[in-house]
Amino acid sequence: MSTMSEALLKIEDLSIDYPIAIGTVHAVRGISLEVEAGQTLGVVGESGSGKSTMGLAILRLVRAPGKISEGRVLFEGKDLASLPEEEMRKVRGKDIAMVFQNPLTSLNPLMRIDQHFYEVLKTHKPEIKKAEARQLIVKILEDLGIESRRMGVYPHQLSGGMRQRIMIGLGLVLHPKLVICDEPTTALDVIVEAGFIDLLKRLQKEFSLTIVVITHNLGLVAELADRIAVMYAGQVVENATASEIFHKPLHPYTQGLIACVPNIDLDQQTLTTMEGSPPGLVNPPAGCAFAPRCPHVMGRCRIQEPELIEHRPGHKAACWKITHGELNHHE
Amino acid sequence: MNDAPLLEVKDLVKEFAVRKNPFDKALAGTDLKVHAVDGVSFSLKKGEVLGLAGESGSGKSTVGRLTLRLMDPTAGRVDFEGTDLTTLSEEALRRLRPRMQMVFQDPLSSLSPRMSIGAAIRHGLDVHHVGDRHERNDVVRSLMDDVGLTPADFLFQKYPHQISGGQAQRVVIARALALNPDFVVADEPIAMADVSVRALIMELLKKLKDKRDLTYLFITHDLATAKYLCDRVAVMYLGRIVEIGPKDEVFRHPHHPYTKALLNAVPVPDPGRRRTHELPRGEIPSAVFPPSGCHFHPRCPFAMPACQEARPPLKNVGSGHQSACILE
């Protein structure tokens, strides 16, 4: 039986390994996440945190030799991690779409915009008539705020913002349930970015989309996400509603991350800084991965790994220093 | 801070020729040019940080390069302590170079992969024959301490591929400071860095400015960063400064419709302050065929017929605060 709050996507204990010459990179280390239908999950982290690898793994697009070494990716109750490749191909694009960072490398420079759409439609609906496909394309371009006469142009003839809108359009033309956006606005200017955020919010309502936004940009998730998962060194260290993450963060890494971003609405005199860098993931250290950089570190942190547990209703964090729903500043 | 400006830029213009097919050229009836910088003037006092903010294609990076004469302007002048750099001989310019330096966006492409980072920082000292080799190495070590590249002895012999991106940006900053410059142009020095590294680099730039009495021209597309780091801000659109003033003035009481639109679009890291954005219609027009009159008029919600006719001059709208809009 399904209820309203049933998770559309449920990641359980997912680990992804990349074997390299000197060992194995444990890029994603046992993460669990849920996204409810119609919600937006923001996955935030710095380079190397494993956030993009996690996003690719949902669609099983992790490049060899990288592989899912453990865990399940449940989409509508079906485990994508163990689905036969033939079935997986039907899920990609049709049920779950992906919007990548750089629209110029994701679009084929030799294909007109309409040909990109025809290709997607033909692949998943081989029986579709040209006229019907054309109607769908006109409709989706209208939703994106692009004049339909522009469907005959090539990617280089469009601006960056326009190309990114085409990318999201290609993702939506088959009416997927879930859209994964990996750094969707990194290549865009501020005004174009703001336009993209507004567009995504509108499309989410119109198409009743569930969205996963993967980004390093805290401003973007503050604008879009209902819930936010903060990743560090291949793990989720905190998972809560957007307002809890920004206003009452529990994990010292999240606190540091929020405090080191300049906010145009504030008069900041100094920014909090975090020295050091994340650990290598070939031999991740015992204990908490953030311990070497943590201002609150204590003995136990270096020996034993903290688990992601619920400290306040709906607010999970992985830190030994959190007691009674607060970060404890004393030993 | 004394009152004479350290740097004064007057009516700077830079056009780039476009190689297009002859048909386009015949249609346009003239050689096509990109009007990258279109009459930009500003001055910088010693010890001041001026932010040059704008979107891609606004001409902000070109202005940065022109102020150091890394390229020659089409017209206009750049006075550094009263000396016009644009007419200076190569030799005279070389003698001035130690006093003005640049930090680029991508640290790894600004460093030679075959030069150890110690040698990279020392390079300017070698070229300008400062002291003997031993003294130069001492200067490098103390610079490395200053920018947080510690332990200096250990990192001295490392190569760029052996260090992190944040460390590489520190190397580039140390190299820019090696000859003790007065003026540094920083062109998006944190754009490629991770969030936590950005904060470290910003704090470092602030600390070094105070310690070494530096003057910065800080080029950025990120207004929140400009607000944090700068004393004054100039907002550029399609090759022109549309608004300039003390940062508190510009950010609290923006006058130009473009500045307002830009500020409205900045994502605020606070989910409690979500809003729908009021955005200007359309997109930035081509700098090959910029709109007549005010460049912003085709997108401006307040545009009037007069806006298409003449370029609006920068008018005073507050203390040291100017805006180029006919409505002022």
Interface residues (C-beta under 8 A of the other chain):
Chain A: E46 S47 S159 G161 M162 D189 V190 I191 V192 E193 A194 G195 I197 D198 H216 N217 L218 G219 L220 A222 E223 A225 A242 S243 F246 H247 G256 L257 I258 C260 V261 P262 N263 I264 D265 Q268 T270 L271 T272 T273 M274 E275 S277
Chain B: E55 S56 S164 G166 D194 V195 S196 R198 A199 L200 M202 E203 H221 D222 L223 A224 T225 K227 Y228 F251 A261 L262 L263 N264 A265 V266 P267 V268 P269 D270 P271 G272 R273 R274 T276 H277 L279 P280 E283 I284
